Amino acid sequence: MKSIEGDEISGMEKYYRINLINSLVGFKSLNLLGTASTDGVTNLCIISSAFHLGASPPLLGMIIRPEREHNDTLRNIRSTGQYTLNNVLPGWYTQAHQTSASYPSGVSEFDVCGFKKKYIDGFKAPFVGQSTVGVGLELREIIDIEINGTTIVIGEVIQILTGDGVISEDGFVDHTKAETMTVAGLDSYYLPRLVGRLAYAKPGIEPHLLKDNADYRI
């Protein structure tokens, strides 16, 4: 087995190190983050850092890279308090990837990358019209990380949009049906497949496939 020490990592060529560390943990969630300024100018960017924080209240977190002059995302979230997370589908993942380009401030990636804006009454941030899973969030907390200048954004889920049949009877979101893609590293996109859904783990009971909703109850 290959062993790489800390000193070797710090001495690596920059882009080799970026690729290595970004792909080290394997597949990550993949979303398009939609925001709008107080003047209604929309912004869209691809992220792979969203994570679950809790169900009561329903909270999701995400990591935002250091804020730059031409980066409107965090500025919009701070000013309006609302944003959306939208899944990425195989038919247009190249367009989603293009939203990572450094467009000037005020340029909408919705427009230049060919995405439809979908609005819900009373919600300021735009959803991606082509997505089959969309989550509307309200800002609850921002935590600045000193060690590398990133920011943790925590939002509460207040709106969910899904395609027909995507949410099962027990509330499980079937991302296979939704055709949700995932990503490894910065630029390698994948379609996951279901291997098996297991029942809730309990001491003394062997792991087994979920057969009905009762198997999942705690």
C-alpha positions as CSV (number, residue, x, y, z in Angstrom):
1,M,0.0,0.0,0.0
2,K,1.3,3.5,-0.9
3,S,2.1,5.8,2.0
4,I,2.2,9.6,1.6
5,E,3.4,11.7,4.5
6,G,2.3,15.2,5.5
7,D,5.6,16.8,4.4
8,E,5.2,15.2,0.9
9,I,1.7,16.5,0.6
10,S,2.7,20.1,1.4
11,G,5.6,19.9,-1.1
12,M,3.4,18.6,-4.0
13,E,2.9,20.6,-7.2
14,K,-0.2,22.9,-6.6
15,Y,-2.7,21.4,-9.0
16,Y,-1.6,17.8,-8.2
17,R,-2.3,18.5,-4.6
18,I,-5.6,20.2,-5.3
19,N,-6.8,17.2,-7.3
20,L,-5.5,14.7,-4.7
21,I,-7.2,16.3,-1.7
22,N,-10.4,17.2,-3.5
23,S,-10.9,13.6,-4.6
24,L,-9.6,11.9,-1.5
25,V,-13.0,11.4,0.3
26,G,-14.7,10.0,-2.8
27,F,-18.1,10.8,-4.1
28,K,-19.7,14.0,-2.8
29,S,-23.1,15.6,-3.1
30,L,-23.6,17.8,-6.1
31,N,-25.9,20.9,-6.3
32,L,-26.5,24.1,-8.1
33,L,-26.8,26.9,-5.6
34,G,-29.3,29.6,-6.6
35,T,-29.4,33.1,-5.2
36,A,-30.6,36.6,-6.0
37,S,-29.4,40.1,-5.0
38,T,-31.7,42.6,-3.3
39,D,-32.1,44.1,-6.8
40,G,-33.2,40.7,-8.3
41,V,-30.0,39.9,-10.2
42,T,-29.7,36.1,-10.1
43,N,-26.6,34.0,-9.5
44,L,-26.0,30.3,-9.9
45,C,-22.9,28.2,-8.9
46,I,-22.1,24.5,-8.6
47,I,-21.2,23.2,-5.2
48,S,-20.2,19.8,-3.7
49,S,-20.2,20.7,0.0
50,A,-23.8,20.5,1.1
51,F,-24.4,18.3,4.2
52,H,-27.2,17.3,6.5
53,L,-27.2,18.8,10.0
54,G,-30.6,17.7,11.5
55,A,-34.2,17.0,10.8
56,S,-35.8,19.0,13.7
57,P,-35.5,21.7,12.7
58,P,-34.6,20.7,9.2
59,L,-31.1,22.1,8.7
60,L,-28.6,21.8,5.9
61,G,-25.1,23.2,5.9
62,M,-22.6,23.9,3.1
63,I,-19.1,25.3,2.8
64,I,-18.5,28.4,0.7
65,R,-15.0,29.2,-0.6
66,P,-13.3,32.5,0.5
67,E,-15.3,35.5,-0.7
68,R,-14.0,37.4,-3.7
69,E,-14.9,40.7,-5.2
70,H,-16.7,39.1,-8.2
71,N,-18.3,36.3,-6.1
72,D,-22.0,37.3,-5.5
73,T,-23.1,34.1,-3.8
74,L,-22.4,34.7,-0.2
75,R,-23.2,38.4,-0.6
76,N,-26.7,37.5,-1.9
77,I,-27.3,35.0,0.9
78,R,-26.3,37.6,3.5
79,S,-28.5,40.3,2.0
80,T,-31.7,38.3,1.3
81,G,-31.4,35.4,3.7
82,Q,-32.7,32.9,1.2
83,Y,-31.1,30.5,-1.3
84,T,-31.8,27.2,-3.2
85,L,-30.1,23.9,-3.7
86,N,-30.9,22.0,-6.9
87,N,-29.8,18.6,-8.1
88,V,-27.8,18.1,-11.3
89,L,-29.0,15.7,-14.1
90,P,-27.1,13.9,-16.8
91,G,-28.7,15.8,-19.7
92,W,-27.1,19.1,-18.7
93,Y,-24.2,18.5,-16.3
94,T,-21.7,20.2,-18.6
95,Q,-23.8,23.4,-18.3
96,A,-23.8,23.0,-14.5
97,H,-20.0,22.6,-14.6
98,Q,-19.7,25.9,-16.6
99,T,-21.3,27.8,-13.7
100,S,-18.0,27.4,-11.8
101,A,-16.3,29.8,-14.3
102,S,-15.4,33.2,-12.8
103,Y,-18.0,35.4,-14.5
104,P,-17.9,39.1,-13.5
105,S,-20.1,40.3,-10.7
106,G,-23.7,41.0,-11.8
107,V,-23.6,38.4,-14.6
108,S,-26.2,35.7,-14.1
109,E,-25.1,32.1,-14.7
110,F,-28.7,31.2,-15.1
111,D,-28.7,33.2,-18.4
112,V,-25.2,32.6,-19.7
113,C,-25.3,28.8,-18.9
114,G,-28.8,28.2,-20.2
115,F,-30.8,27.5,-17.0
116,K,-34.5,28.3,-16.4
117,K,-35.4,30.3,-13.4
118,K,-38.3,29.0,-11.3
119,Y,-39.8,31.1,-8.6
120,I,-42.2,30.2,-5.7
121,D,-44.5,32.9,-4.3
122,G,-43.1,34.5,-1.3
123,F,-39.6,33.1,-1.8
124,K,-36.9,35.4,-3.2
125,A,-34.3,33.0,-4.5
126,P,-34.7,31.2,-7.9
127,F,-34.9,27.4,-8.3
128,V,-33.4,25.7,-11.3
129,G,-36.3,24.8,-13.6
130,Q,-34.6,21.7,-15.1
131,S,-33.9,20.1,-11.7
132,T,-36.0,17.2,-10.2
133,V,-35.1,18.0,-6.6
134,G,-35.0,21.6,-5.4
135,V,-34.6,22.8,-1.8
136,G,-35.4,26.3,-0.6
137,L,-33.6,27.5,2.5
138,E,-33.6,30.4,4.9
139,L,-30.3,31.5,6.4
140,R,-30.0,30.6,10.1
141,E,-26.2,30.9,10.9
142,I,-22.9,31.8,9.2
143,I,-19.7,30.6,10.7
144,D,-16.4,31.9,9.4
145,I,-13.5,29.4,9.4
146,E,-10.2,31.1,10.2
147,I,-7.9,28.3,9.3
148,N,-8.5,28.7,5.5
149,G,-10.9,31.6,5.0
150,T,-14.0,29.5,4.1
151,T,-17.5,30.0,5.5
152,I,-20.0,27.5,6.8
153,V,-23.6,28.5,5.9
154,I,-26.4,26.9,7.7
155,G,-30.0,27.1,6.4
156,E,-33.4,25.8,7.4
157,V,-35.4,24.0,4.8
158,I,-38.7,25.8,4.2
159,Q,-39.5,24.7,0.6
160,I,-39.1,21.4,-1.2
161,L,-39.8,20.8,-4.9
162,T,-39.6,17.3,-6.5
163,G,-40.6,15.4,-9.5
164,D,-43.5,12.9,-9.4
165,G,-42.6,9.7,-7.6
166,V,-39.3,10.9,-6.2
167,I,-40.4,10.9,-2.6
168,S,-41.4,7.4,-1.3
169,E,-44.2,6.5,1.1
170,D,-41.8,6.7,4.1
171,G,-40.3,10.0,3.1
172,F,-37.2,8.7,1.4
173,V,-36.0,10.8,-1.5
174,D,-35.1,8.4,-4.3
175,H,-32.3,10.1,-6.1
176,T,-32.0,7.3,-8.6
177,K,-35.5,8.1,-9.9
178,A,-34.5,11.8,-9.7
179,E,-31.4,11.1,-11.9
180,T,-29.3,13.0,-9.4
181,M,-25.6,13.0,-10.2
182,T,-22.7,13.1,-7.9
183,V,-19.1,14.3,-8.2
184,A,-15.6,13.2,-7.2
185,G,-12.8,15.8,-7.1
186,L,-13.5,19.0,-9.0
187,D,-14.5,17.8,-12.4
188,S,-15.4,14.0,-12.5
189,Y,-19.2,13.4,-12.6
190,Y,-21.0,10.2,-11.9
191,L,-24.5,8.6,-11.8
192,P,-24.9,6.6,-8.6
193,R,-26.8,3.3,-8.4
194,L,-28.7,1.7,-5.5
195,V,-26.9,-1.3,-4.0
196,G,-29.4,-1.8,-1.1
197,R,-31.4,0.1,1.5
198,L,-30.9,-1.4,5.0
199,A,-33.2,-1.4,7.9
200,Y,-32.5,0.7,11.0
201,A,-29.5,-0.8,12.9
202,K,-30.2,-2.2,16.3
203,P,-27.9,-4.1,18.7
204,G,-28.3,-7.9,18.4
205,I,-30.1,-7.8,15.0
206,E,-28.2,-8.7,11.9
207,P,-28.2,-6.1,9.1
208,H,-31.0,-6.8,6.6
209,L,-32.5,-5.1,3.6
210,L,-35.4,-2.8,4.2
211,K,-38.7,-4.6,3.3
212,D,-41.3,-2.2,4.4
213,N,-41.8,1.0,6.2
214,A,-42.0,-0.7,9.6
215,D,-38.4,-1.9,9.3
216,Y,-37.2,1.7,9.4
217,R,-38.9,2.9,12.5
218,I,-36.7,3.5,15.5
